[in-house]
Amino acid sequence: MITNTEIEKRGNQHPNHIVDFKQENRKLLFTTQNGVVLEISILRDSVVRFRYATEHVFEPDFSYAISDDVNTGFNQLDVQDEIPEYVITTNKIKIFINKSDLKVQITDLEDNVLNEDELGFHWEENYDYGGNIVKMSKICHSGESYYGMGDKASHTNLKGKRLNNWVTDSYAYGKDQEPLYKAIPFYVGLKESIAYGIFFDNSFSTYFDFANEKRNVTSFWADGGEMNYYFFYGPKMSQVVEAYTDLTGVPELPPLWALGFHQSKWSYYPERNVKKIASTFRKLNIPCDAIYLDIDYMEGFRCFTWNNRYFPNPKKMVQDLEKDGFKVVTMIDPGIKIDRDYWVYQQAMDHGFFCRRADGPHFKGKVWPGECKFPDFTNPEVREWWAGLYKEMIAEIGVRGVWNDMNEPAVMEVPSKTANLDVRHDYDGHPCSHRKAHNVYGMQMVRATYEGIKKYTFPRRPFVLTRAAYSGTQRYCATWTGDNVATWEHLWIANVQMQRMCMSGYSFVGSDIGGFAEQPNGELFARWVQLAIFHPFCRVHSSGDHGDQEPWSFGEEITNIVRKYIELRYQLLPYLYTMFYKYINNGMPMLQSLVFYDQEDSQTHFRTDEFLFGEHMLVCPVQEPNAQGRRMYFPKGNWFSYWTDEVIAGGVERWVPAELHKIPLYVKEGAMIPKYPVQQYVGEKEIKELRIDVYYKEGIENSSVYEDQQDGYDYKKGRFSLRKFRLRGKENELIIQQFKDGNFTTSYTTFKLNFHGLPFTIGTVEVDNEEVDFSEIKLNGNNSIEVSKDFTELHLIGK
């Protein structure tokens, strides 16, 4: 890996003075004497793209990361030619381009410096491969902090860290290990409580130095390609993340069962063992929606085949499991076994779909089946073919989801762990080597999988899971953080990785609960489940090498604790589903680090443990053994203990009790938390009444609940129910207003409102401005009211 200093010492890096400027609508082009061209594109008043060309030539403008549904348009674009610089002004920011050296400075409209070049753009020719190593260096200001960057196993605040994006099979990775499974070259900067973001859209191996080598310099560079980055202005972190998420896209709503609890292992086989696992879940009344089949379900690890000795009738097995509420999810890897009698291999050979080396022969690598060849998923013809391979598995056998693993691509017994750098790729008509395509290979595989599952599972929604990812992969699938370890340190890593991924635009994420490698004890497993039920994707997965890792594997005490928290997960499904709705419609991360929640509180800037689950629940996992409690920080606002209703004012760090059966969990005052009854699987019960826990607040708070048919696409035709609540509390009264959207009719007709923390005894109840008798609303002694779901205003008045 080259260093900042090494690049700076090498020649011909510094662009010279500007000799030409021209404007083409929203694009501004600045040309320097030595052939560097800076193209600035205004996407929105607060979103700007910077591209740099050398020798006057830009590469073809193509990216897998950018969504087709990006919102563009701005209100103002003014360019002033001043003596020392060009000044570009939008409705949100000002950009200064220095005429003598092409350095960029960005400020807000009040002239607060947001971001500024140090050396700025510099480069050197890559003599081994051709093209350039391109680099951008920025000034790191005093007190500046950095967040994001995907699945990094580091502190949430990346100040002082050096990172590499090169998707890598990182079995049993450790804290701060680089690189990992994903390449998400996006970070949020926080300077004097003002947020901005930078997305370096370059699929080569990229590097980020957050004031590691030099305390006053932050830089990012790539082994090839263009210097091409997007700048996002906040000033709130939420605005930055929402803008980045809009640029790179969001998924469709998943089927609700995909948000339930899932159980996996390497591997559940034969069929009788799979059914035994399923029956034990039901016998012990532990909710579960999905069982996963790892590579051992295949015949000789050949993708799209079934081992007939282990699974003599997979269609019947899948149907039997489905009757008991279990959906089957199967593993598919990219490596195709070299076998002339294997139909998938022969089809790919006949059509020329395998990747080739630079001089023509196919690329080969050893994976689970032995010697394999690898489809070029950057070729649209290959993706279409691959999507079609799922027809039998999905449409005929009835498998409900697919799990793409080893798609970095991982290759065994070679030092690089992956394909040779000279492997050639189509790259959707922009031919290149593996140096450029490596980071998007898994993304394009899972894109093809998604298209196939969506086609053959229709009219139901697809569920797809990936290990490898590049920015934008969230459009197609959920993800998990790879082969972690059953240690307390990895419990901490899982916590920070989930927060970081959500801040990086990828909210549908989880970890292997309990650890993939090695074996947790019962205490660690219980603490991990307590944390993971608050992660958007919730799955136990283990290697199976060190023992069983099902919820009942650690004795009755742990089983009871695990059941309690999985049941809580199922109760909170409408809250979680509403979080997902907000994520795909507003770009709101489903989990929020404390700094995201309150960036103006400097105490939040280095907190790693506490996070918000949605907008209204505060979670703080226990991450060390033998703990009976822990210290945690409460951000601004007042917080109700979920367990005791004790109210704690924010802005303080406090010791909180946390015996083994309890995770510190708090609810924001004013919140209205929707709940379903406990179900053994999604759809087991008809929801006859929606419970809503209402937490009193003196003041105003907004909440909402989104519902639809839990699967299918009718929600895109308006068949959904979105209920927005506005709670306003006063000293002796509480008013709840409801605003409704959508034409989906829920199965229930009433709400059961459970009030927490009311400072008065209810004397009068008015529904839609009419006083009602207590008997009509079933007021009982614990401040619980049953009321029609269609009320417009509910008014409680104290005696």
C-alpha positions in Angstrom: 0.0 0.0 0.0 1.4 3.4 -0.9 1.5 6.2 1.6 0.5 9.8 1.4 4.2 10.9 1.6 5.2 8.5 -1.2 2.6 9.8 -3.6 3.5 13.4 -2.8 7.2 12.8 -3.5 6.5 11.3 -6.9 6.5 13.6 -9.8 3.9 15.5 -11.9 1.2 15.5 -9.4 0.1 19.1 -8.9 -2.3 20.6 -11.5 -1.3 24.0 -12.9 -3.3 27.2 -13.3 -6.7 27.3 -15.0 -6.6 28.4 -18.6 -10.2 27.8 -19.7 -13.7 27.7 -18.2 -17.0 26.9 -19.8 -20.5 26.1 -18.6 -22.8 23.5 -20.0 -26.1 23.8 -18.2 -25.5 22.3 -14.7 -21.9 21.2 -15.6 -18.9 23.5 -15.1 -15.6 22.6 -16.7 -12.2 24.1 -15.7 -9.1 23.2 -17.8 -5.6 23.7 -16.5 -2.4 24.3 -18.4 -1.1 20.7 -18.0 -4.3 19.0 -19.3 -6.2 18.4 -16.1 -10.0 19.1 -16.4 -12.2 19.5 -13.4 -15.9 18.9 -14.2 -18.3 20.1 -11.5 -21.9 18.9 -11.8 -24.7 20.4 -9.7 -27.2 17.7 -8.9 -29.0 19.5 -6.1 -28.4 22.7 -4.2 -26.6 20.5 -1.6 -25.2 17.7 -3.8 -22.3 18.3 -6.1 -20.2 16.0 -8.2 -16.5 16.5 -8.8 -14.7 14.6 -11.7 -11.0 15.1 -12.7 -9.5 14.1 -16.0 -5.9 14.0 -17.0 -4.7 14.6 -20.6 -8.0 16.3 -21.3 -9.9 13.0 -21.4 -12.7 11.7 -19.2 -13.5 8.0 -19.0 -16.9 6.9 -20.1 -19.4 8.0 -17.5 -20.7 4.7 -16.0 -21.3 3.5 -12.5 -23.0 0.5 -10.9 -23.6 2.5 -7.7 -25.9 5.2 -8.9 -29.7 4.6 -8.7 -31.9 5.2 -11.7 -34.3 7.1 -9.4 -32.0 9.9 -8.2 -33.7 13.1 -7.4 -32.0 16.0 -9.2 -32.8 19.7 -9.6 -31.6 22.9 -8.0 -32.9 26.4 -7.3 -29.9 28.5 -8.0 -26.6 28.2 -9.9 -24.5 31.4 -10.0 -20.9 31.5 -11.2 -18.7 34.6 -10.6 -15.3 35.1 -12.1 -13.3 36.8 -9.4 -9.7 37.7 -9.5 -8.2 34.9 -7.4 -10.9 32.3 -7.9 -14.2 31.2 -9.5 -17.1 31.3 -7.0 -20.0 29.0 -7.6 -23.2 29.6 -5.5 -26.3 27.5 -5.0 -29.1 27.9 -2.5 -27.1 25.9 0.0 -23.4 26.2 -0.5 -20.6 28.2 -2.1 -17.7 26.5 -4.0 -14.4 28.4 -4.5 -12.1 27.2 -7.3 -8.6 28.6 -7.0 -7.3 29.8 -10.4 -3.7 29.2 -9.7 -3.8 25.6 -8.4 -7.4 24.2 -8.9 -7.8 23.7 -5.2 -11.4 23.6 -4.0 -13.0 25.1 -0.9 -16.6 24.6 0.0 -18.5 26.7 2.5 -22.1 27.2 3.6 -23.8 30.5 2.8 -22.6 32.0 6.1 -19.0 31.3 5.0 -18.4 28.5 7.5 -15.8 26.3 5.8 -17.2 22.8 5.3 -14.4 21.1 3.3 -11.2 22.3 1.6 -8.4 20.8 -0.4 -5.0 20.3 1.1 -2.9 19.4 -2.0 -6.2 18.6 -3.7 -6.1 16.4 -6.8 -2.8 14.7 -7.6 -1.9 11.6 -9.5 0.9 9.4 -10.8 1.0 7.0 -13.7 0.7 3.3 -12.8 3.6 1.8 -14.7 2.6 -1.8 -13.9 -1.0 -1.7 -15.1 -1.4 1.6 -17.0 -3.7 4.4 -16.1 -3.2 6.5 -13.0 -3.2 6.2 -9.3 -5.5 9.1 -8.4 -5.6 10.9 -5.0 -7.5 13.7 -3.3 -6.2 15.2 0.0 -8.3 17.4 2.2 -7.5 19.5 5.3 -8.6 17.8 8.5 -9.7 20.6 10.9 -9.3 20.5 14.6 -12.1 18.5 16.2 -13.3 17.1 12.9 -14.8 13.6 13.1 -15.6 10.9 10.5 -18.3 8.2 10.3 -19.6 5.7 7.8 -17.6 3.5 5.4 -19.7 0.3 5.7 -18.8 -2.8 7.6 -15.5 -1.7 9.1 -14.7 -3.4 12.4 -13.6 -0.2 14.1 -14.8 2.5 16.4 -17.8 4.4 15.0 -15.6 7.5 14.9 -12.9 6.8 12.3 -10.7 9.7 13.2 -7.1 8.4 13.1 -8.0 5.3 11.1 -6.7 4.1 7.7 -9.0 1.9 5.7 -9.0 -0.1 2.5 -11.9 -1.1 0.3 -11.2 -4.4 -1.5 -14.0 -6.9 -0.8 -12.3 -9.8 0.9 -13.2 -13.2 2.4 -12.0 -12.4 5.9 -12.7 -15.5 8.0 -12.6 -14.8 11.7 -11.5 -11.2 11.2 -10.5 -9.1 14.2 -11.1 -5.6 15.5 -9.6 -3.0 13.1 -8.7 -5.7 10.5 -8.7 -4.4 6.9 -10.1 -5.0 4.4 -13.4 -6.8 4.9 -16.3 -8.0 2.9 -17.7 -4.8 1.5 -16.5 -1.7 -0.3 -18.7 1.3 0.6 -16.5 4.4 -0.1 -18.7 6.9 1.6 -18.1 8.9 4.8 -19.8 11.6 6.8 -17.6 14.4 8.1 -18.7 16.4 11.2 -17.0 19.7 11.7 -18.1 22.1 14.5 -21.5 20.3 14.6 -22.0 20.8 10.8 -22.2 17.6 8.7 -21.1 16.9 5.2 -20.5 13.7 3.2 -18.2 12.4 0.5 -18.8 9.4 -1.7 -15.7 8.4 -3.8 -17.4 6.4 -6.6 -14.4 4.4 -7.8 -14.6 0.6 -7.9 -10.9 0.0 -7.9 -9.2 -0.7 -4.6 -9.6 2.5 -2.7 -8.0 3.8 0.4 -9.0 6.4 3.1 -6.7 8.0 5.6 -8.6 9.9 8.3 -5.8 11.9 9.7 -3.7 8.8 10.4 -0.5 9.6 8.6 -0.8 13.3 9.1 -3.0 14.7 11.8 -4.2 17.6 9.7 -4.8 15.7 6.4 -7.6 13.4 5.3 -7.2 11.8 2.0 -8.6 9.1 -0.3 -7.2 7.5 -3.4 -7.6 4.6 -5.8 -5.3 2.2 -7.7 -6.9 3.2 -11.0 -9.9 4.9 -12.6 -11.0 8.5 -12.1 -11.0 10.9 -9.2 -14.8 11.0 -9.1 -16.5 12.0 -5.9 -19.8 13.5 -4.7 -20.1 16.1 -2.0 -23.2 16.3 0.2 -24.0 19.2 2.5 -26.2 18.8 5.6 -26.0 20.6 7.9 -27.6 17.6 9.6 -26.1 14.2 9.4 -29.6 12.9 8.5 -29.7 15.1 5.4 -26.3 13.9 4.3 -27.2 10.2 4.7 -30.6 10.7 3.1 -28.9 12.4 0.1 -26.3 9.6 -0.3 -29.0 7.0 0.1 -31.1 8.7 -2.6 -28.1 8.7 -4.9 -27.3 5.0 -4.5 -30.8 3.8 -4.0 -33.0 1.7 -1.6 -34.6 -1.7 -1.8 -38.3 -2.5 -2.2 -40.2 -3.5 0.9 -39.3 -7.0 1.9 -41.9 -9.6 2.8 -42.7 -9.2 6.5 -41.4 -12.7 7.3 -37.9 -11.6 6.2 -37.9 -9.3 9.3 -38.7 -12.3 11.6 -36.2 -14.6 13.3 -34.1 -16.9 11.0 -32.1 -20.0 11.9 -29.1 -21.2 9.9 -26.0 -23.5 10.2 -23.3 -24.9 8.1 -25.2 -27.2 7.5 -28.6 -28.6 8.3 -28.9 -32.0 6.6 -30.3 -34.5 5.8 -34.0 -33.7 5.6 -34.9 -35.4 8.9 -32.5 -33.0 10.7 -34.1 -30.0 9.0 -37.5 -31.1 10.1 -36.3 -31.9 13.6 -35.0 -28.3 14.0 -38.3 -26.9 12.7 -40.4 -29.1 15.0 -38.3 -28.2 18.0 -38.9 -24.5 17.4 -42.6 -25.2 17.4 -42.5 -27.5 20.4 -40.7 -25.0 22.5 -42.8 -22.1 21.2 -39.8 -20.1 20.0 -40.9 -18.0 17.0 -39.0 -18.6 13.7 -39.8 -17.8 10.1 -37.0 -19.2 8.0 -34.5 -22.1 7.9 -31.4 -22.0 5.8 -29.8 -24.7 3.8 -26.0 -24.3 3.3 -23.9 -25.9 0.6 -24.4 -29.5 1.8 -27.9 -29.6 0.3 -26.3 -29.6 -3.1 -25.0 -32.6 -5.1 -21.2 -32.3 -4.7 -21.5 -28.6 -4.0 -22.8 -28.0 -7.5 -25.1 -24.9 -7.5 -28.7 -25.4 -8.6 -28.6 -29.2 -7.7 -30.0 -31.2 -4.8 -28.3 -34.1 -3.0 -31.0 -36.8 -3.5 -29.6 -38.9 -0.6 -30.1 -36.1 1.8 -33.1 -34.6 0.2 -35.0 -37.2 -1.8 -38.1 -35.0 -2.4 -37.1 -31.3 -1.8 -40.4 -30.0 -3.1 -42.4 -32.0 -0.6 -40.0 -31.0 2.2 -40.3 -27.3 1.4 -44.1 -27.6 1.2 -44.2 -29.4 4.6 -42.1 -26.7 6.2 -44.2 -24.0 4.6 -47.3 -25.5 6.2 -45.7 -25.0 9.6 -44.7 -21.5 8.8 -41.1 -22.0 7.8 -39.7 -20.5 4.6 -36.6 -22.2 3.1 -33.6 -20.1 2.1 -30.9 -21.8 0.1 -27.2 -21.0 -0.5 -25.9 -20.3 -4.0 -22.2 -19.5 -4.7 -20.5 -18.1 -7.8 -18.0 -20.9 -8.4 -19.3 -23.4 -11.0 -17.6 -26.8 -10.8 -15.7 -27.9 -13.8 -17.7 -30.9 -14.9 -18.7 -31.6 -18.5 -21.7 -33.6 -17.2 -22.9 -30.7 -15.1 -25.6 -28.8 -17.0 -24.9 -25.4 -15.5 -21.2 -25.7 -16.4 -22.0 -26.8 -19.9 -24.5 -24.0 -20.6 -22.0 -21.4 -19.5 -19.3 -23.0 -21.6 -21.6 -23.1 -24.6 -22.4 -19.4 -24.4 -19.0 -18.1 -23.4 -20.2 -16.9 -20.0 -17.1 -17.6 -17.9 -14.5 -15.1 -17.0 -11.2 -15.2 -19.0 -7.6 -14.3 -18.3 -5.9 -11.6 -20.2 -4.4 -14.0 -22.8 -7.7 -15.9 -23.4 -7.9 -19.0 -21.1 -10.7 -19.3 -18.6 -10.0 -18.1 -15.1 -10.1 -21.1 -12.7 -10.0 -21.2 -8.9 -10.6 -23.8 -6.2 -13.7 -23.4 -4.0 -15.9 -25.9 -2.2 -16.6 -28.1 -5.3 -12.9 -28.2 -6.3 -11.7 -26.5 -9.4 -14.3 -24.0 -10.6 -14.9 -21.4 -13.3 -16.7 -18.1 -12.6 -19.5 -16.4 -14.6 -18.8 -12.8 -15.6 -21.8 -11.1 -13.8 -20.8 -7.7 -15.2 -22.1 -9.0 -18.5 -25.9 -8.4 -18.8 -26.3 -11.6 -20.9 -24.7 -13.6 -18.1 -27.0 -11.9 -15.5 -30.1 -12.8 -17.5 -28.9 -16.4 -17.9 -28.1 -16.6 -14.2 -31.5 -15.2 -13.2 -33.2 -17.9 -15.3 -31.4 -20.7 -13.5 -33.6 -20.1 -10.4 -36.8 -21.2 -12.1 -36.8 -24.7 -10.8 -35.7 -23.8 -7.3 -38.1 -21.0 -6.8 -41.1 -21.6 -9.1 -41.2 -25.4 -8.9 -39.7 -26.4 -5.6 -41.0 -23.4 -3.7 -37.8 -22.1 -2.0 -38.6 -18.6 -0.7 -35.2 -16.9 -0.5 -31.6 -17.2 -1.8 -28.3 -16.5 0.0 -25.3 -15.6 -2.2 -22.1 -16.4 -0.3 -18.4 -16.5 -1.4 -19.2 -13.8 -3.9 -16.2 -11.5 -3.3 -15.3 -13.8 -5.2 -13.5 -16.0 -2.7 -10.9 -18.4 -4.0 -9.1 -20.9 -1.8 -5.4 -21.8 -1.7 -4.1 -18.6 -3.3 -2.5 -15.7 -1.4 -4.9 -13.1 -2.9 -8.0 -15.1 -1.8 -9.6 -14.0 -5.0 -9.4 -13.8 -8.8 -6.2 -12.9 -10.6 -6.0 -9.2 -11.4 -5.7 -9.8 -15.2 -9.1 -11.5 -15.4 -11.2 -9.7 -17.9 -14.8 -8.4 -17.5 -17.4 -7.0 -19.7 -18.5 -4.3 -17.2 -21.7 -3.6 -19.1 -19.9 -2.7 -22.3 -16.9 -1.1 -20.7 -14.3 -3.9 -20.8 -11.8 -3.9 -17.9 -9.7 -6.1 -15.7 -10.5 -7.5 -12.3 -8.8 -4.6 -10.7 -11.8 -2.5 -11.6 -14.5 -5.2 -11.5 -13.5 -7.0 -8.3 -15.4 -4.7 -5.8 -18.6 -4.9 -7.9 -18.5 -8.7 -8.8 -20.6 -9.8 -5.8 -22.9 -6.9 -6.3 -23.6 -7.9 -9.9 -24.1 -11.5 -8.9 -26.7 -10.7 -6.3 -28.3 -8.3 -8.8 -28.8 -11.2 -11.2 -30.1 -13.4 -8.3 -32.5 -10.7 -7.3 -33.9 -10.4 -10.8 -34.4 -14.2 -11.0 -36.0 -14.5 -7.5 -38.3 -11.5 -8.2 -39.4 -13.1 -11.5 -40.1 -16.6 -10.2 -41.5 -15.7 -6.8 -44.0 -13.2 -8.2 -46.6 -12.0 -7.1 -44.7 -12.4 -3.8 -41.7 -10.2 -2.9 -38.2 -11.7 -3.2 -35.7 -12.2 -0.4 -32.0 -12.2 -1.2 -29.0 -12.1 1.0 -25.4 -11.2 0.1 -22.0 -11.2 1.7 -20.0 -9.0 -0.7 -21.2 -5.6 -1.6 -20.4 -2.2 -3.2 -22.3 1.0 -2.8 -25.8 0.6 -4.2 -26.1 -3.1 -3.5 -28.8 -2.3 -0.9 -31.1 -1.9 -3.9 -31.2 -5.7 -4.3 -30.8 -7.5 -1.1 -30.1 -7.8 2.6 -26.6 -8.4 3.9 -24.7 -9.7 6.8 -21.2 -9.0 8.1 -19.5 -12.3 7.3 -17.6 -14.9 9.3 -17.4 -13.4 12.7 -16.3 -15.2 15.9 -18.0 -16.2 19.1 -16.2 -13.7 21.4 -17.3 -10.7 23.4 -15.1 -8.5 21.2 -17.1 -9.6 18.2 -20.3 -8.8 20.0 -19.0 -5.2 20.2 -17.9 -5.4 16.6 -21.4 -6.5 15.5 -22.9 -3.5 17.3 -20.7 -0.9 15.7 -20.9 -2.6 12.3 -24.7 -2.4 12.2 -24.7 1.3 13.2 -22.0 2.0 10.5 -23.8 0.1 7.8 -27.1 1.9 8.5 -25.3 5.2 8.3 -23.8 4.1 5.0 -27.1 3.7 3.3 -27.4 -0.1 3.9 -30.0 -0.7 6.6 -31.1 -4.2 5.9 -28.2 -5.8 7.7 -27.4 -8.2 10.5 -24.6 -10.4 12.0 -24.2 -14.1 12.6 -25.8 -14.2 16.0 -23.6 -15.9 18.5 -20.6 -15.9 16.1 -19.9 -18.1 13.1 -16.5 -19.4 14.2 -16.0 -21.2 17.5 -18.7 -21.7 20.1 -20.3 -19.1 22.5 -21.3 -20.0 26.0 -24.9 -19.5 27.0 -24.3 -16.0 28.5 -22.7 -14.7 25.3 -25.4 -16.2 23.1 -28.1 -14.6 25.2 -26.5 -11.2 25.2 -26.0 -11.5 21.4 -29.7 -12.4 20.9 -30.7 -9.4 23.1 -28.7 -7.1 20.8 -29.6 -8.7 17.5 -33.4 -8.6 17.8 -32.9 -4.9 17.4 -31.0 -5.4 14.1 -33.0 -5.2 10.8 -31.8 -8.7 9.7 -31.9 -11.2 12.5 -30.3 -14.6 11.9 -28.4 -17.2 13.9 -25.7 -18.8 11.8 -22.7 -20.9 12.8 -20.0 -23.1 11.3 -21.2 -26.1 13.3 -17.6 -27.1 13.9 -17.8 -26.5 17.7 -21.3 -27.5 18.7 -24.9 -26.6 18.3 -26.1 -23.0 18.3 -29.9 -23.2 18.3 -31.9 -21.2 20.9 -32.3 -24.3 23.1 -28.6 -25.4 23.0 -27.5 -23.7 26.2 -29.9 -24.9 28.9 -33.3 -24.0 30.1 -32.4 -20.6 31.6 -30.8 -19.3 28.3 -33.6 -20.9 26.3 -36.2 -18.9 28.3 -34.3 -15.6 27.9 -33.8 -16.2 24.2 -37.5 -17.0 23.7 -38.5 -13.8 25.6 -36.4 -11.6 23.3 -37.4 -13.3 20.0 -41.0 -12.9 21.2 -40.3 -9.2 21.7 -39.0 -9.0 18.1 -42.3 -10.4 16.9 -44.3 -8.0 19.0 -42.3 -5.1 17.5 -42.7 -6.2 13.9 -45.2 -3.3 13.0 -42.7 -0.8 14.5 -39.8 -2.5 12.6 -41.9 -2.6 9.3 -42.6 1.1 9.7 -38.9 1.8 10.2 -38.3 0.0 6.9 -41.0 2.0 5.2 -39.3 5.2 6.3 -35.9 3.9 5.2 -37.1 3.3 1.6 -39.2 6.4 1.4 -37.0 9.0 3.2 -33.6 7.4 3.4 -33.8 7.3 7.2 -31.3 4.8 8.7 -33.1 2.1 10.6 -30.5 2.3 13.4 -29.1 5.6 14.5 -25.8 6.1 16.3 -26.1 8.6 19.1 -24.0 11.1 17.0 -26.6 10.8 14.3 -29.4 11.4 16.7 -27.8 14.5 18.3 -24.6 15.7 16.5 -24.6 19.0 18.5 -23.9 17.1 21.7 -20.1 16.5 21.7 -20.6 13.6 24.2 -22.2 11.6 21.4 -19.3 11.9 19.0 -17.3 9.0 20.4 -20.1 6.8 21.8 -20.1 3.3 20.3 -22.5 1.2 22.4 -25.8 3.0 22.6 -28.0 3.4 19.5 -31.6 4.2 18.5 -33.7 1.4 17.1 -35.9 3.5 14.7 -36.7 7.0 16.0 -38.1 6.2 19.4 -36.3 3.3 21.1 -32.9 3.5 22.8 -30.8 0.3 23.1 -27.6 -0.3 25.0 -26.3 -3.9 24.9 -24.2 -5.5 27.6 -20.9 -6.5 26.0 -18.9 -8.1 28.7 -19.4 -11.2 30.8 -20.8 -11.4 34.4 -22.3 -8.0 34.2 -25.3 -7.1 36.4 -25.5 -3.6 35.0 -23.5 -1.1 33.0 -23.0 2.7 32.4 -24.8 4.2 29.4 -25.3 7.6 28.0 -28.8 9.1 27.6 -29.0 11.6 24.8 -31.3 14.6 24.8 -34.9 14.1 25.7 -36.6 12.1 28.5 -36.5 8.3 28.3 -38.9 5.7 29.8 -37.4 2.4 30.9 -39.2 -0.2 28.8 -39.1 -2.5 31.8 -40.1 -0.3 34.7 -41.4 3.1 33.3 -38.7 4.9 35.2 -38.1 8.2 33.4 -34.5 9.4 32.9 -33.6 12.9 31.7 -31.1 13.0 28.8 -27.7 14.5 28.7 -26.2 12.3 31.4 -24.3 9.0 31.8 -25.8 6.7 34.3 -25.4 3.2 35.7 -28.4 1.1 34.7 -29.3 -2.5 35.9 -28.8 -5.2 33.3 -29.1 -8.7 34.8 -28.7 -11.5 32.4 -32.4 -11.5 31.5 -32.4 -7.8 30.8 -31.0 -5.5 28.2 -31.0 -1.7 28.9 -34.0 -0.6 26.7 -35.7 2.8 26.8 -38.5 4.6 24.9 -38.5 8.2 24.0 -41.2 10.3 25.7 -44.2 11.0 23.5 -43.6 7.9 21.4 -46.4 5.6 20.3 -45.0 2.1 19.8 -47.3 -0.3 17.8 -47.2 -4.0 18.7 -48.6 -7.3 17.4 -49.4 -10.3 19.5 -46.6 -12.9 19.8 -46.8 -15.2 16.8 -44.7 -18.3 16.0 -44.3 -17.0 12.5 -45.6 -14.1 10.4 -49.2 -14.7 9.4 -49.9 -17.4 12.0 -52.5 -15.2 13.7 -55.1 -12.8 12.4 -54.4 -9.5 14.0 -57.6 -8.6 15.8 -56.4 -5.6 17.7 -53.3 -3.3 17.3 -51.7 -2.6 20.7 -50.0 0.8 20.9 -47.9 1.8 23.9 -48.2 5.5 24.5 -45.6 7.3 26.5 -46.6 10.6 27.9 -44.8 13.8 27.0 -45.4 17.4 28.0 -45.1 18.8 24.5 -45.4 17.4 21.0 -44.1 14.2 19.4 -45.0 12.4 16.1 -45.2 8.7 15.5 -46.6 6.5 12.7 -47.4 3.0 11.8 -47.3 1.5 8.3 -49.1 -1.7 7.3 -50.0 -3.6 4.2 -50.7 -7.2 3.2 -47.1 -8.1 4.4 -46.2 -9.4 1.0 -46.9 -8.8 -2.7 -47.0 -5.5 -4.6 -50.5 -4.2 -3.9 -48.9 -1.6 -1.7 -47.5 0.1 -4.8 -51.1 0.6 -6.0 -52.1 2.4 -2.8 -53.2 -0.6 -0.9 -51.4 0.3 2.3 -52.3 1.9 5.6 -50.2 4.7 6.9 -51.3 6.2 10.2 -49.5 9.3 11.5 -50.1 10.3 15.1 -49.4 13.7 16.7 -49.3 13.5 20.5 -49.5 16.7 22.5 -49.3 16.5 26.3 -50.2 19.1 28.8 -50.2 19.2 32.6 -53.7 17.8 32.9 -54.6 16.5 29.4 -53.3 14.5 26.5 -54.4 14.9 22.9 -53.7 12.4 20.1 -54.5 13.3 16.6 -54.5 10.7 13.8 -54.0 11.3 10.0 -54.5 8.5 7.6 -53.3 7.6 4.1 -53.8 4.6 1.9 -56.7 2.4 1.1 -55.7 -0.9 2.7 -58.1 -2.2 5.3 -56.5 -3.8 8.3 -57.8 -7.0 9.8 -58.4 -5.2 13.1 -60.9 -2.5 13.9 -59.7 -1.2 17.3 -56.5 0.1 18.9 -55.7 -0.9 22.5 -53.8 2.2 23.8 -51.7 1.5 26.8 -50.6 4.8 28.5 -47.3 5.1 30.3 -46.4 8.0 32.6 -49.7 9.9 32.7 -49.3 12.6 35.3 -53.0 12.7 36.0 -56.0 10.4 36.6 -58.3 10.2 33.6 -61.6 12.0 34.3 -63.0 12.7 30.9 -62.5 11.1 27.5 -63.5 12.8 24.2 -63.3 11.0 20.9 -63.6 13.3 17.8 -64.9 16.1 20.0 -67.6 14.0 21.7 -67.4 13.0 25.3 -67.8 9.2 25.7 -68.8 7.0 28.5 -65.9 4.9 30.0 -67.8 1.8 29.3 -67.8 2.5 25.6 -64.0 2.8 25.4 -63.3 0.1 28.0 -61.1 2.2 30.3 -59.6 0.0 32.9 -57.4 0.4 36.0 -54.0 0.4 34.2 -54.6 3.3 31.9 -55.6 1.2 28.9 -58.2 2.2 26.4 -59.8 0.4 23.5 -60.9 2.8 20.8 -61.9 2.6 17.1 -58.8 2.6 14.8 -60.5 5.3 12.7 -60.6 8.1 15.4 -59.4 11.5 14.3 -58.8 13.0 17.7 -58.6 11.4 21.2 -58.6 13.8 24.1 -57.9 12.7 27.7 -58.6 15.2 30.5 -57.6 14.7 34.1 -60.0 14.8 37.0 
